[in-house]
Amino acid sequence: MAQYDVYPNPQHQSRPFVPYVMDVQSALIDRLATRLVMPLSRVGAQLSHLPSNLCPVVSVEGESLTLQAHLAAPVAASLLKNPVMNLQSQASDVAAALDAVISGV
């Protein structure tokens, strides 16, 4: 598992609205049984009132989705299978979103 890997949402019920989750956990603690993930949501992807630093728009398989940093949660690592891509190129946006949640900046 790699930081910024994007996986199909393991919760089938919410997949129509949140098709993917992004692993944001550092590799320094990859021995844990869980991974910290952020949902990538279809809901709100086009809404301009969302703070761009909290909910940056990312593209996954040609679809614009919002990264929902404020909904980050642990997921069992065993549920995350077959990453579809890696968004390492947007690491600064992910860090800014986490900063917005933690410090309000």
Protein Blocks (a to p, Z undefined) as FASTA:
>chain_A
ZZhiacddfblklmmmmmbccdfbdfklmmbmbdcdddddfehplpckbcfklmccddee
hiacdddfklgccddfklpghifbdcklmmmmmmmmmmmmmnoZZ
